[in-house]
C-alpha cells in the first residue's frame, strides 16, 4: 500500500492517536490514517482539513512530502499545504487492514510460513500398470 493510492482523497484533518506529542495522524475520508512515528516530528499539521491529497514527493534525504490543496471544477488544482514525514517512520492504516503498513520500509519476508519442503520430497513416478495386476 503506497501513499499515492490515496491521491484525490479528501482530508478530514489531523488528530492525536496516542499519548505522546509525536503520535499524530492525518485522517482521510474513509478512516484512512497516515500515522507519524518519528519522535522528532512533534508539530501536528494544521490547515489541511477539507483539502484534497494532491501529490507525494519522496526525496533522497529520507523525507516524504505530502501535498494538499483544492481541486477546481475544471480539474486543475491549487496547492494549499504540505506535510513532511520521515519516509521510514510513518504508517498507513485502513479499516480493512489488520496491520499498519510502513510504505517507506523494505518488505520483510513472512516468517510465519514453514520452510520449503521441496528438498525432502522424492517422486518415484507413476507405478507400472503391469506390476499391479
C-alpha positions in Angstrom: 0.0 0.0 0.0 1.6 3.2 -1.2 0.5 6.8 -0.3 -0.2 7.6 -4.0 -3.1 5.1 -3.8 -5.0 7.8 -1.9 -4.4 10.7 -4.3 -7.5 12.8 -4.6 -9.0 11.7 -1.3 -10.4 14.4 1.0 -8.6 15.1 4.2 -10.7 15.3 7.3 -7.8 16.8 9.4 -5.1 15.9 11.8 -5.6 14.1 15.1 -3.7 12.7 18.1 -3.8 8.9 18.2 -1.7 8.3 21.3 -0.4 9.9 24.4 2.8 11.4 23.2 3.1 14.7 21.3 4.6 13.0 18.2 1.7 10.5 18.0 -0.4 12.3 15.4 -2.0 11.2 12.2 -3.5 12.7 9.1 -7.1 11.4 8.7 -8.6 10.9 5.3 -12.2 10.2 4.2 -12.9 6.5 4.7 -11.0 6.3 8.1 -7.6 6.0 6.4 -4.8 7.3 8.7 -1.2 8.3 7.8 0.4 7.9 11.3 3.6 9.7 12.2 6.0 7.6 14.3 9.0 9.9 14.2 9.5 11.2 17.8 11.3 14.3 16.3 8.2 15.4 14.4 6.1 16.8 17.2 4.2 19.5 15.3 0.9 18.3 14.2 -0.2 19.6 10.8 -2.7 22.4 10.7 -4.9 23.8 7.9 -5.2 20.6 5.9 -8.8 19.7 6.8 -11.2 19.7 3.8 -8.3 19.8 1.3 -7.6 17.0 -1.2 -4.4 14.9 -1.2 -2.7 16.0 -4.4 0.8 14.7 -4.6 3.6 12.7 -3.0 7.2 13.6 -3.3 9.9 11.3 -1.9 13.4 12.7 -1.7 16.8 11.2 -1.4 17.3 12.8 2.1 14.8 10.4 3.7 11.7 12.6 3.7 8.3 12.2 2.1 6.3 15.3 1.4 2.5 15.1 1.2 1.0 18.0 -0.8 -2.6 19.0 -0.2 -4.8 21.5 -2.0 -8.1 22.2 -3.7 -9.3 20.7 -6.9 -11.2 23.2 -9.1 -14.3 22.2 -11.2 -12.2 22.2 -14.4 -9.9 19.6 -12.8 -6.9 21.8 -12.1 -5.6 22.0 -8.6 -4.2 24.7 -6.4 -1.7 23.8 -3.8 -2.6 24.8 -0.2 -0.4 23.0 2.4 2.3 20.4 2.6 3.4 18.0 5.4 6.7 16.4 5.6 7.2 12.9 7.1 10.3 10.7 7.6 10.0 8.1 4.9 10.7 5.1 7.1 8.7 6.4 10.1 5.1 6.7 9.1 2.5 4.1 8.5 -0.8 3.8 6.7 -3.8 2.1 8.3 -7.2 1.4 6.9 -10.3 -0.1 8.5 -9.9 -3.2 6.3 -6.3 -3.9 7.2 -5.4 -5.7 10.4 -1.8 -4.3 10.5 -0.3 -0.9 9.7 1.8 -0.7 6.6 5.0 1.2 6.5 5.4 2.2 2.8 8.9 3.5 3.1 10.3 0.4 4.7 11.5 -2.7 2.8 9.1 -5.5 2.7 10.1 -8.2 5.1 9.5 -11.9 4.3 6.7 -13.5 6.2 8.4 -15.7 8.8 5.1 -17.4 9.7 5.4 -19.7 6.6 7.1 -23.0 7.0 10.3 -23.7 5.2 10.1 -25.0 1.6 10.0 -28.8 1.9 10.9 -29.4 -1.8 14.3 -30.9 -0.9 12.6 -33.6 1.2 10.2 -34.7 -1.5 11.1 -37.6 -3.7 8.9 -38.5 -6.6 9.4 -42.1 -7.9 6.9 -41.5 -10.8 3.8 -43.5 -11.7 3.6 -47.2 -10.9 3.8 -49.6 -13.8 0.3 -50.8 -14.7 1.6 -54.4 -15.5 3.0 -54.8 -11.9 -0.3 -54.0 -10.3 -2.1 -57.0 -11.9 
